[in-house]
Amino acid sequence: MINKVYVLRKQLKMTQEYLAKQVGVTRQTIISIEQGKYTASLPLALKIAKVFKKNVDDVFILEDND
């Protein structure tokens, strides 16, 4: 799975800390998601998408080989 969390966050000039607080996780979790080391759970993915005012499939993309 790939995601656009980093790109969307930068477009909105949002810090990792701010995003983390908005969705109820640590900054380290946001870092791991952005680096592709951690796949967000569905509830977390929905919260992140809501902060960005996007559909979840606009933020998280399932690759064919996943």
PDB file of N, CA, C and O in Angstrom:
ATOM      1  N   MET A   1       0.845  -1.175   0.000  1.00  0.00           N
ATOM      2  CA  MET A   1       0.000   0.000   0.000  1.00  0.00           C
ATOM      3  C   MET A   1       0.892   1.239   0.000  1.00  0.00           C
ATOM      4  O   MET A   1       1.873   1.320   0.739  1.00  0.00           O
ATOM      5  N   ILE A   2       0.537   2.176  -0.824  1.00  0.00           N
ATOM      6  CA  ILE A   2       1.246   3.450  -0.826  1.00  0.00           C
ATOM      7  C   ILE A   2       0.285   4.520  -0.312  1.00  0.00           C
ATOM      8  O   ILE A   2      -0.931   4.332  -0.321  1.00  0.00           O
ATOM      9  N   ASN A   3       0.840   5.632   0.129  1.00  0.00           N
ATOM     10  CA  ASN A   3      -0.029   6.680   0.633  1.00  0.00           C
ATOM     11  C   ASN A   3       0.517   8.041   0.252  1.00  0.00           C
ATOM     12  O   ASN A   3       1.688   8.190  -0.097  1.00  0.00           O
ATOM     13  N   LYS A   4      -0.358   9.027   0.328  1.00  0.00           N
ATOM     14  CA  LYS A   4      -0.015  10.408  -0.017  1.00  0.00           C
ATOM     15  C   LYS A   4      -0.021  11.304   1.217  1.00  0.00           C
ATOM     16  O   LYS A   4      -0.181  12.519   1.102  1.00  0.00           O
ATOM     17  N   VAL A   5       0.152  10.712   2.392  1.00  0.00           N
ATOM     18  CA  VAL A   5       0.069  11.477   3.629  1.00  0.00           C
ATOM     19  C   VAL A   5       1.107  12.597   3.639  1.00  0.00           C
ATOM     20  O   VAL A   5       0.776  13.741   3.949  1.00  0.00           O
ATOM     21  N   TYR A   6       2.344  12.283   3.308  1.00  0.00           N
ATOM     22  CA  TYR A   6       3.407  13.290   3.327  1.00  0.00           C
ATOM     23  C   TYR A   6       3.087  14.444   2.367  1.00  0.00           C
ATOM     24  O   TYR A   6       3.181  15.614   2.740  1.00  0.00           O
ATOM     25  N   VAL A   7       2.714  14.109   1.150  1.00  0.00           N
ATOM     26  CA  VAL A   7       2.435  15.122   0.124  1.00  0.00           C
ATOM     27  C   VAL A   7       1.261  16.011   0.542  1.00  0.00           C
ATOM     28  O   VAL A   7       1.338  17.236   0.445  1.00  0.00           O
ATOM     29  N   LEU A   8       0.193  15.396   1.000  1.00  0.00           N
ATOM     30  CA  LEU A   8      -0.988  16.171   1.397  1.00  0.00           C
ATOM     31  C   LEU A   8      -0.688  17.037   2.624  1.00  0.00           C
ATOM     32  O   LEU A   8      -1.134  18.180   2.714  1.00  0.00           O
ATOM     33  N   ARG A   9       0.061  16.483   3.548  1.00  0.00           N
ATOM     34  CA  ARG A   9       0.408  17.239   4.752  1.00  0.00           C
ATOM     35  C   ARG A   9       1.245  18.457   4.397  1.00  0.00           C
ATOM     36  O   ARG A   9       1.008  19.545   4.921  1.00  0.00           O
ATOM     37  N   LYS A  10       2.224  18.285   3.510  1.00  0.00           N
ATOM     38  CA  LYS A  10       3.072  19.397   3.088  1.00  0.00           C
ATOM     39  C   LYS A  10       2.276  20.449   2.317  1.00  0.00           C
ATOM     40  O   LYS A  10       2.509  21.646   2.483  1.00  0.00           O
ATOM     41  N   GLN A  11       1.342  20.011   1.476  1.00  0.00           N
ATOM     42  CA  GLN A  11       0.520  20.954   0.719  1.00  0.00           C
ATOM     43  C   GLN A  11      -0.270  21.868   1.652  1.00  0.00           C
ATOM     44  O   GLN A  11      -0.497  23.039   1.347  1.00  0.00           O
ATOM     45  N   LEU A  12      -0.681  21.323   2.782  1.00  0.00           N
ATOM     46  CA  LEU A  12      -1.460  22.101   3.755  1.00  0.00           C
ATOM     47  C   LEU A  12      -0.576  22.778   4.800  1.00  0.00           C
ATOM     48  O   LEU A  12      -1.074  23.402   5.737  1.00  0.00           O
ATOM     49  N   LYS A  13       0.751  22.647   4.629  1.00  0.00           N
ATOM     50  CA  LYS A  13       1.704  23.237   5.586  1.00  0.00           C
ATOM     51  C   LYS A  13       1.400  22.793   7.017  1.00  0.00           C
ATOM     52  O   LYS A  13       1.410  23.593   7.953  1.00  0.00           O
ATOM     53  N   MET A  14       1.132  21.501   7.156  1.00  0.00           N
ATOM     54  CA  MET A  14       0.745  20.904   8.420  1.00  0.00           C
ATOM     55  C   MET A  14       1.935  20.134   8.997  1.00  0.00           C
ATOM     56  O   MET A  14       2.629  19.431   8.263  1.00  0.00           O
ATOM     57  N   THR A  15       2.171  20.259  10.278  1.00  0.00           N
ATOM     58  CA  THR A  15       3.262  19.502  10.901  1.00  0.00           C
ATOM     59  C   THR A  15       2.810  18.076  11.203  1.00  0.00           C
ATOM     60  O   THR A  15       1.616  17.785  11.279  1.00  0.00           O
ATOM     61  N   GLN A  16       3.786  17.205  11.371  1.00  0.00           N
ATOM     62  CA  GLN A  16       3.483  15.828  11.776  1.00  0.00           C
ATOM     63  C   GLN A  16       2.805  15.830  13.135  1.00  0.00           C
ATOM     64  O   GLN A  16       1.871  15.065  13.372  1.00  0.00           O
ATOM     65  N   GLU A  17       3.273  16.683  14.016  1.00  0.00           N
ATOM     66  CA  GLU A  17       2.705  16.779  15.364  1.00  0.00           C
ATOM     67  C   GLU A  17       1.227  17.185  15.319  1.00  0.00           C
ATOM     68  O   GLU A  17       0.399  16.614  16.028  1.00  0.00           O
ATOM     69  N   TYR A  18       0.908  18.171  14.485  1.00  0.00           N
ATOM     70  CA  TYR A  18      -0.480  18.623  14.368  1.00  0.00           C
ATOM     71  C   TYR A  18      -1.372  17.500  13.841  1.00  0.00           C
ATOM     72  O   TYR A  18      -2.438  17.237  14.397  1.00  0.00           O
ATOM     73  N   LEU A  19      -0.936  16.841  12.776  1.00  0.00           N
ATOM     74  CA  LEU A  19      -1.718  15.741  12.206  1.00  0.00           C
ATOM     75  C   LEU A  19      -1.910  14.641  13.238  1.00  0.00           C
ATOM     76  O   LEU A  19      -3.010  14.109  13.391  1.00  0.00           O
ATOM     77  N   ALA A  20      -0.845  14.304  13.940  1.00  0.00           N
ATOM     78  CA  ALA A  20      -0.918  13.255  14.965  1.00  0.00           C
ATOM     79  C   ALA A  20      -1.972  13.595  16.022  1.00  0.00           C
ATOM     80  O   ALA A  20      -2.766  12.737  16.407  1.00  0.00           O
ATOM     81  N   LYS A  21      -1.977  14.837  16.485  1.00  0.00           N
ATOM     82  CA  LYS A  21      -2.950  15.252  17.494  1.00  0.00           C
ATOM     83  C   LYS A  21      -4.374  15.203  16.945  1.00  0.00           C
ATOM     84  O   LYS A  21      -5.303  14.827  17.661  1.00  0.00           O
ATOM     85  N   GLN A  22      -4.547  15.576  15.695  1.00  0.00           N
ATOM     86  CA  GLN A  22      -5.880  15.579  15.082  1.00  0.00           C
ATOM     87  C   GLN A  22      -6.480  14.176  15.001  1.00  0.00           C
ATOM     88  O   GLN A  22      -7.693  14.004  15.122  1.00  0.00           O
ATOM     89  N   VAL A  23      -5.621  13.176  14.796  1.00  0.00           N
ATOM     90  CA  VAL A  23      -6.125  11.804  14.611  1.00  0.00           C
ATOM     91  C   VAL A  23      -5.893  10.913  15.826  1.00  0.00           C
ATOM     92  O   VAL A  23      -6.285   9.746  15.819  1.00  0.00           O
ATOM     93  N   GLY A  24      -5.263  11.448  16.866  1.00  0.00           N
ATOM     94  CA  GLY A  24      -5.118  10.696  18.111  1.00  0.00           C
ATOM     95  C   GLY A  24      -4.013   9.665  18.148  1.00  0.00           C
ATOM     96  O   GLY A  24      -4.151   8.623  18.788  1.00  0.00           O
ATOM     97  N   VAL A  25      -2.901   9.953  17.457  1.00  0.00           N
ATOM     98  CA  VAL A  25      -1.739   9.055  17.494  1.00  0.00           C
ATOM     99  C   VAL A  25      -0.492   9.867  17.815  1.00  0.00           C
ATOM    100  O   VAL A  25      -0.561  11.085  17.982  1.00  0.00           O
ATOM    101  N   THR A  26       0.641   9.191  17.901  1.00  0.00           N
ATOM    102  CA  THR A  26       1.898   9.886  18.151  1.00  0.00           C
ATOM    103  C   THR A  26       2.506  10.369  16.840  1.00  0.00           C
ATOM    104  O   THR A  26       2.159   9.897  15.757  1.00  0.00           O
ATOM    105  N   ARG A  27       3.410  11.311  16.969  1.00  0.00           N
ATOM    106  CA  ARG A  27       4.151  11.805  15.800  1.00  0.00           C
ATOM    107  C   ARG A  27       4.919  10.654  15.151  1.00  0.00           C
ATOM    108  O   ARG A  27       5.037  10.602  13.927  1.00  0.00           O
ATOM    109  N   GLN A  28       5.438   9.737  15.960  1.00  0.00           N
ATOM    110  CA  GLN A  28       6.185   8.602  15.436  1.00  0.00           C
ATOM    111  C   GLN A  28       5.309   7.721  14.533  1.00  0.00           C
ATOM    112  O   GLN A  28       5.792   7.155  13.552  1.00  0.00           O
ATOM    113  N   THR A  29       4.037   7.611  14.869  1.00  0.00           N
ATOM    114  CA  THR A  29       3.117   6.837  14.018  1.00  0.00           C
ATOM    115  C   THR A  29       2.962   7.508  12.669  1.00  0.00           C
ATOM    116  O   THR A  29       2.972   6.834  11.639  1.00  0.00           O
ATOM    117  N   ILE A  30       2.820   8.819  12.656  1.00  0.00           N
ATOM    118  CA  ILE A  30       2.698   9.559  11.391  1.00  0.00           C
ATOM    119  C   ILE A  30       3.970   9.384  10.568  1.00  0.00           C
ATOM    120  O   ILE A  30       3.899   9.167   9.358  1.00  0.00           O
ATOM    121  N   ILE A  31       5.131   9.476  11.212  1.00  0.00           N
ATOM    122  CA  ILE A  31       6.404   9.269  10.515  1.00  0.00           C
ATOM    123  C   ILE A  31       6.423   7.886   9.873  1.00  0.00           C
ATOM    124  O   ILE A  31       6.786   7.751   8.704  1.00  0.00           O
ATOM    125  N   SER A  32       6.038   6.859  10.624  1.00  0.00           N
ATOM    126  CA  SER A  32       6.049   5.486  10.105  1.00  0.00           C
ATOM    127  C   SER A  32       5.088   5.309   8.938  1.00  0.00           C
ATOM    128  O   SER A  32       5.399   4.603   7.978  1.00  0.00           O
ATOM    129  N   ILE A  33       3.925   5.944   9.014  1.00  0.00           N
ATOM    130  CA  ILE A  33       2.962   5.869   7.908  1.00  0.00           C
ATOM    131  C   ILE A  33       3.543   6.545   6.673  1.00  0.00           C
ATOM    132  O   ILE A  33       3.488   5.990   5.575  1.00  0.00           O
ATOM    133  N   GLU A  34       4.099   7.745   6.847  1.00  0.00           N
ATOM    134  CA  GLU A  34       4.667   8.476   5.712  1.00  0.00           C
ATOM    135  C   GLU A  34       5.801   7.709   5.056  1.00  0.00           C
ATOM    136  O   GLU A  34       5.960   7.764   3.837  1.00  0.00           O
ATOM    137  N   GLN A  35       6.587   6.997   5.842  1.00  0.00           N
ATOM    138  CA  GLN A  35       7.725   6.241   5.307  1.00  0.00           C
ATOM    139  C   GLN A  35       7.326   4.870   4.773  1.00  0.00           C
ATOM    140  O   GLN A  35       8.164   4.142   4.242  1.00  0.00           O
ATOM    141  N   GLY A  36       6.056   4.516   4.910  1.00  0.00           N
ATOM    142  CA  GLY A  36       5.588   3.224   4.429  1.00  0.00           C
ATOM    143  C   GLY A  36       5.971   2.056   5.318  1.00  0.00           C
ATOM    144  O   GLY A  36       5.876   0.903   4.899  1.00  0.00           O
ATOM    145  N   LYS A  37       6.400   2.337   6.539  1.00  0.00           N
ATOM    146  CA  LYS A  37       6.795   1.279   7.476  1.00  0.00           C
ATOM    147  C   LYS A  37       5.603   0.745   8.259  1.00  0.00           C
ATOM    148  O   LYS A  37       5.688  -0.320   8.871  1.00  0.00           O
ATOM    149  N   TYR A  38       4.506   1.471   8.242  1.00  0.00           N
ATOM    150  CA  TYR A  38       3.314   1.099   9.000  1.00  0.00           C
ATOM    151  C   TYR A  38       2.094   1.383   8.141  1.00  0.00           C
ATOM    152  O   TYR A  38       1.979   2.456   7.550  1.00  0.00           O
ATOM    153  N   THR A  39       1.192   0.429   8.075  1.00  0.00           N
ATOM    154  CA  THR A  39      -0.057   0.614   7.350  1.00  0.00           C
ATOM    155  C   THR A  39      -1.133   1.000   8.352  1.00  0.00           C
ATOM    156  O   THR A  39      -1.378   0.280   9.320  1.00  0.00           O
ATOM    157  N   ALA A  40      -1.758   2.109   8.122  1.00  0.00           N
ATOM    158  CA  ALA A  40      -2.789   2.594   9.028  1.00  0.00           C
ATOM    159  C   ALA A  40      -3.985   1.644   9.046  1.00  0.00           C
ATOM    160  O   ALA A  40      -4.359   1.079   8.019  1.00  0.00           O
ATOM    161  N   SER A  41      -4.573   1.479  10.220  1.00  0.00           N
ATOM    162  CA  SER A  41      -5.814   0.713  10.333  1.00  0.00           C
ATOM    163  C   SER A  41      -6.907   1.480   9.592  1.00  0.00           C
ATOM    164  O   SER A  41      -6.747   2.663   9.289  1.00  0.00           O
ATOM    165  N   LEU A  42      -7.995   0.813   9.310  1.00  0.00           N
ATOM    166  CA  LEU A  42      -9.091   1.481   8.607  1.00  0.00           C
ATOM    167  C   LEU A  42      -9.621   2.680   9.394  1.00  0.00           C
ATOM    168  O   LEU A  42      -9.802   3.746   8.805  1.00  0.00           O
ATOM    169  N   PRO A  43      -9.878   2.551  10.706  1.00  0.00           N
ATOM    170  CA  PRO A  43     -10.344   3.748  11.432  1.00  0.00           C
ATOM    171  C   PRO A  43      -9.342   4.905  11.381  1.00  0.00           C
ATOM    172  O   PRO A  43      -9.738   6.061  11.237  1.00  0.00           O
ATOM    173  N   LEU A  44      -8.053   4.598  11.499  1.00  0.00           N
ATOM    174  CA  LEU A  44      -7.046   5.653  11.431  1.00  0.00           C
ATOM    175  C   LEU A  44      -6.972   6.255  10.029  1.00  0.00           C
ATOM    176  O   LEU A  44      -6.857   7.472   9.880  1.00  0.00           O
ATOM    177  N   ALA A  45      -7.036   5.419   9.019  1.00  0.00           N
ATOM    178  CA  ALA A  45      -7.013   5.915   7.634  1.00  0.00           C
ATOM    179  C   ALA A  45      -8.200   6.845   7.376  1.00  0.00           C
ATOM    180  O   ALA A  45      -8.056   7.866   6.703  1.00  0.00           O
ATOM    181  N   LEU A  46      -9.355   6.498   7.905  1.00  0.00           N
ATOM    182  CA  LEU A  46     -10.539   7.350   7.738  1.00  0.00           C
ATOM    183  C   LEU A  46     -10.352   8.691   8.440  1.00  0.00           C
ATOM    184  O   LEU A  46     -10.738   9.730   7.905  1.00  0.00           O
ATOM    185  N   LYS A  47      -9.763   8.675   9.633  1.00  0.00           N
ATOM    186  CA  LYS A  47      -9.511   9.922  10.361  1.00  0.00           C
ATOM    187  C   LYS A  47      -8.531  10.808   9.601  1.00  0.00           C
ATOM    188  O   LYS A  47      -8.737  12.016   9.490  1.00  0.00           O
ATOM    189  N   ILE A  48      -7.468  10.207   9.079  1.00  0.00           N
ATOM    190  CA  ILE A  48      -6.469  10.970   8.332  1.00  0.00           C
ATOM    191  C   ILE A  48      -7.113  11.589   7.087  1.00  0.00           C
ATOM    192  O   ILE A  48      -6.915  12.770   6.801  1.00  0.00           O
ATOM    193  N   ALA A  49      -7.873  10.796   6.361  1.00  0.00           N
ATOM    194  CA  ALA A  49      -8.540  11.294   5.156  1.00  0.00           C
ATOM    195  C   ALA A  49      -9.483  12.450   5.500  1.00  0.00           C
ATOM    196  O   ALA A  49      -9.573  13.425   4.753  1.00  0.00           O
ATOM    197  N   LYS A  50     -10.178  12.339   6.623  1.00  0.00           N
ATOM    198  CA  LYS A  50     -11.105  13.393   7.042  1.00  0.00           C
ATOM    199  C   LYS A  50     -10.366  14.700   7.326  1.00  0.00           C
ATOM    200  O   LYS A  50     -10.846  15.774   6.962  1.00  0.00           O
ATOM    201  N   VAL A  51      -9.206  14.617   7.972  1.00  0.00           N
ATOM    202  CA  VAL A  51      -8.405  15.820   8.239  1.00  0.00           C
ATOM    203  C   VAL A  51      -8.028  16.502   6.926  1.00  0.00           C
ATOM    204  O   VAL A  51      -8.042  17.729   6.831  1.00  0.00           O
ATOM    205  N   PHE A  52      -7.693  15.703   5.920  1.00  0.00           N
ATOM    206  CA  PHE A  52      -7.310  16.239   4.609  1.00  0.00           C
ATOM    207  C   PHE A  52      -8.513  16.590   3.733  1.00  0.00           C
ATOM    208  O   PHE A  52      -8.349  17.146   2.646  1.00  0.00           O
ATOM    209  N   LYS A  53      -9.719  16.268   4.203  1.00  0.00           N
ATOM    210  CA  LYS A  53     -10.948  16.493   3.425  1.00  0.00           C
ATOM    211  C   LYS A  53     -10.893  15.756   2.085  1.00  0.00           C
ATOM    212  O   LYS A  53     -11.230  16.296   1.031  1.00  0.00           O
ATOM    213  N   LYS A  54     -10.453  14.504   2.176  1.00  0.00           N
ATOM    214  CA  LYS A  54     -10.322  13.632   1.002  1.00  0.00           C
ATOM    215  C   LYS A  54     -11.028  12.314   1.276  1.00  0.00           C
ATOM    216  O   LYS A  54     -11.325  11.989   2.425  1.00  0.00           O
ATOM    217  N   ASN A  55     -11.293  11.563   0.226  1.00  0.00           N
ATOM    218  CA  ASN A  55     -11.746  10.183   0.375  1.00  0.00           C
ATOM    219  C   ASN A  55     -10.545   9.334   0.761  1.00  0.00           C
ATOM    220  O   ASN A  55      -9.414   9.632   0.377  1.00  0.00           O
ATOM    221  N   VAL A  56     -10.793   8.282   1.515  1.00  0.00           N
ATOM    222  CA  VAL A  56      -9.688   7.449   1.979  1.00  0.00           C
ATOM    223  C   VAL A  56      -8.884   6.892   0.799  1.00  0.00           C
ATOM    224  O   VAL A  56      -7.665   6.754   0.901  1.00  0.00           O
ATOM    225  N   ASP A  57      -9.541   6.575  -0.305  1.00  0.00           N
ATOM    226  CA  ASP A  57      -8.813   6.025  -1.453  1.00  0.00           C
ATOM    227  C   ASP A  57      -8.060   7.094  -2.246  1.00  0.00           C
ATOM    228  O   ASP A  57      -7.336   6.767  -3.187  1.00  0.00           O
ATOM    229  N   ASP A  58      -8.221   8.358  -1.878  1.00  0.00           N
ATOM    230  CA  ASP A  58      -7.393   9.422  -2.445  1.00  0.00           C
ATOM    231  C   ASP A  58      -6.097   9.585  -1.661  1.00  0.00           C
ATOM    232  O   ASP A  58      -5.133  10.169  -2.156  1.00  0.00           O
ATOM    233  N   VAL A  59      -6.079   9.069  -0.437  1.00  0.00           N
ATOM    234  CA  VAL A  59      -4.913   9.182   0.432  1.00  0.00           C
ATOM    235  C   VAL A  59      -4.120   7.878   0.463  1.00  0.00           C
ATOM    236  O   VAL A  59      -2.889   7.894   0.452  1.00  0.00           O
ATOM    237  N   PHE A  60      -4.820   6.763   0.501  1.00  0.00           N
ATOM    238  CA  PHE A  60      -4.189   5.441   0.585  1.00  0.00           C
ATOM    239  C   PHE A  60      -4.542   4.644  -0.658  1.00  0.00           C
ATOM    240  O   PHE A  60      -5.716   4.478  -0.988  1.00  0.00           O
ATOM    241  N   ILE A  61      -3.511   4.147  -1.352  1.00  0.00           N
ATOM    242  CA  ILE A  61      -3.705   3.441  -2.624  1.00  0.00           C
ATOM    243  C   ILE A  61      -3.224   2.016  -2.472  1.00  0.00           C
ATOM    244  O   ILE A  61      -2.066   1.774  -2.131  1.00  0.00           O
ATOM    245  N   LEU A  62      -4.122   1.065  -2.726  1.00  0.00           N
ATOM    246  CA  LEU A  62      -3.780  -0.353  -2.667  1.00  0.00           C
ATOM    247  C   LEU A  62      -3.128  -0.742  -3.984  1.00  0.00           C
ATOM    248  O   LEU A  62      -3.731  -0.616  -5.049  1.00  0.00           O
ATOM    249  N   GLU A  63      -1.896  -1.214  -3.902  1.00  0.00           N
ATOM    250  CA  GLU A  63      -1.201  -1.663  -5.110  1.00  0.00           C
ATOM    251  C   GLU A  63      -1.669  -3.058  -5.476  1.00  0.00           C
ATOM    252  O   GLU A  63      -2.114  -3.815  -4.613  1.00  0.00           O
ATOM    253  N   ASP A  64      -1.571  -3.398  -6.742  1.00  0.00           N
ATOM    254  CA  ASP A  64      -2.055  -4.704  -7.223  1.00  0.00           C
ATOM    255  C   ASP A  64      -1.364  -5.873  -6.538  1.00  0.00           C
ATOM    256  O   ASP A  64      -1.979  -6.925  -6.365  1.00  0.00           O
ATOM    257  N   ASN A  65      -0.098  -5.719  -6.141  1.00  0.00           N
ATOM    258  CA  ASN A  65       0.634  -6.839  -5.552  1.00  0.00           C
ATOM    259  C   ASN A  65       0.454  -6.935  -4.043  1.00  0.00           C
ATOM    260  O   ASN A  65       1.097  -7.768  -3.404  1.00  0.00           O
ATOM    261  N   ASP A  66      -0.415  -6.095  -3.452  1.00  0.00           N
ATOM    262  CA  ASP A  66      -0.656  -6.166  -1.989  1.00  0.00           C
ATOM    263  C   ASP A  66      -1.611  -7.263  -1.652  1.00  0.00           C
ATOM    264  O   ASP A  66      -1.927  -7.468  -0.480  1.00  0.00           O
TER     265      ASP A  66
END
